[in-house]
Amino acid sequence: MNAVEIESAISELAQQPFNPAEFPYAFLEAFGNKPTTISRLRSGHSNKSDAGGVLQTNNIHIAVADAGAVTQTLAALKASPATASHCTCQGQIRARHRW
């Protein structure tokens, strides 16, 4: 996907009602991840997160944070042993605030 396609997909995602259980997968899909990849992450087959989020190996570790817990969620993702061993994404750790 190019930058324009990603921006369009993210803008569309932002217009949808927020579903915390589905957000990590919709976010990854907006960046062009294939349905097979999303399915494997959703089933837990390739999701290596140990912090209650979604860890796509060598890409991103993402989690939805409860209101007031963004800092703690980010700290948990950064401190996660799974992040250290399965993710070269230290600059791509994200927590989405649940409004």
Secondary structure per residue as TSV (DSSP state, phi and psi in degrees):
chain	resnum	aa	ss	phi	psi
A	1	M	-	360.0	145.8
A	2	N	-	-95.1	173.6
A	3	A	H	-60.0	-37.1
A	4	V	H	-66.9	-42.4
A	5	E	H	-65.3	-40.4
A	6	I	H	-64.9	-45.2
A	7	E	H	-60.4	-40.8
A	8	S	H	-64.5	-44.6
A	9	A	H	-65.4	-39.8
A	10	I	H	-67.9	-40.4
A	11	S	H	-61.9	-41.9
A	12	E	H	-64.1	-42.4
A	13	L	H	-60.3	-41.0
A	14	A	H	-65.5	-23.2
A	15	Q	H	-83.7	-14.3
A	16	Q	S	-80.9	153.0
A	17	P	-	-59.6	141.8
A	18	F	-	-77.2	124.1
A	19	N	-	-120.3	103.2
A	20	P	T	-59.0	-33.3
A	21	A	T	-71.6	-30.8
A	22	E	T	-97.2	-17.2
A	23	F	H	-54.9	-48.3
A	24	P	H	-57.2	-38.8
A	25	Y	H	-72.4	-40.5
A	26	A	H	-64.7	-37.3
A	27	F	H	-64.0	-47.0
A	28	L	H	-64.6	-38.2
A	29	E	H	-63.9	-37.8
A	30	A	H	-63.0	-23.3
A	31	F	T	-94.2	11.8
A	32	G	T	92.9	11.0
A	33	N	-	-66.9	139.5
A	34	K	-	-72.9	153.4
A	35	P	H	-54.2	-35.5
A	36	T	H	-63.2	-42.1
A	37	T	H	-62.5	-47.1
A	38	I	H	-61.9	-42.9
A	39	S	H	-61.2	-42.9
A	40	R	H	-66.5	-39.1
A	41	L	H	-66.1	-45.4
A	42	R	H	-61.3	-38.7
A	43	S	H	-74.9	-15.0
A	44	G	T	93.3	-8.6
A	45	H	S	-58.2	-43.0
A	46	S	S	-117.4	3.6
A	47	N	B	-82.4	111.0
A	48	K	-	-97.5	10.7
A	49	S	-	-64.5	137.1
A	50	D	S	-116.8	15.2
A	51	A	S	-122.3	20.3
A	52	G	S	77.4	16.7
A	53	G	S	-119.0	-149.2
A	54	V	E	-126.6	123.2
A	55	L	E	-116.1	110.6
A	56	Q	E	-92.2	113.8
A	57	T	T	-47.9	132.5
A	58	N	T	60.8	21.0
A	59	N	T	-133.3	-70.7
A	60	I	E	-154.3	149.0
A	61	H	E	-120.5	115.6
A	62	I	E	-128.5	143.3
A	63	A	E	-148.4	153.0
A	64	V	E	-92.7	130.4
A	65	A	E	-101.8	140.0
A	66	D	-	-68.0	158.9
A	67	A	T	-53.9	129.6
A	68	G	T	82.4	2.0
A	69	A	-	-119.8	19.9
A	70	V	H	-62.9	-46.9
A	71	T	H	-60.5	-44.1
A	72	Q	H	-66.5	-39.1
A	73	T	H	-66.1	-43.8
A	74	L	H	-61.7	-42.1
A	75	A	H	-62.3	-40.4
A	76	A	H	-64.9	-40.3
A	77	L	H	-65.6	-43.0
A	78	K	H	-65.5	-37.4
A	79	A	H	-84.8	-7.7
A	80	S	-	-61.5	127.2
A	81	P	H	-59.0	-32.0
A	82	A	H	-65.6	-37.6
A	83	T	H	-60.9	-45.2
A	84	A	H	-65.1	-37.1
A	85	S	H	-95.7	-22.0
A	86	H	H	-117.6	-2.4
A	87	C	-	-134.9	123.9
A	88	T	-	-94.6	31.4
A	89	C	-	-109.0	31.6
A	90	Q	G	-50.3	-32.6
A	91	G	G	-87.0	2.2
A	92	Q	G	-122.7	32.2
A	93	I	E	-86.2	126.4
A	94	R	E	-129.2	145.0
A	95	A	E	-129.6	128.4
A	96	R	E	-97.9	124.9
A	97	H	E	-72.8	131.8
A	98	R	-	-87.9	112.2
A	99	W	-	-79.9	360.0
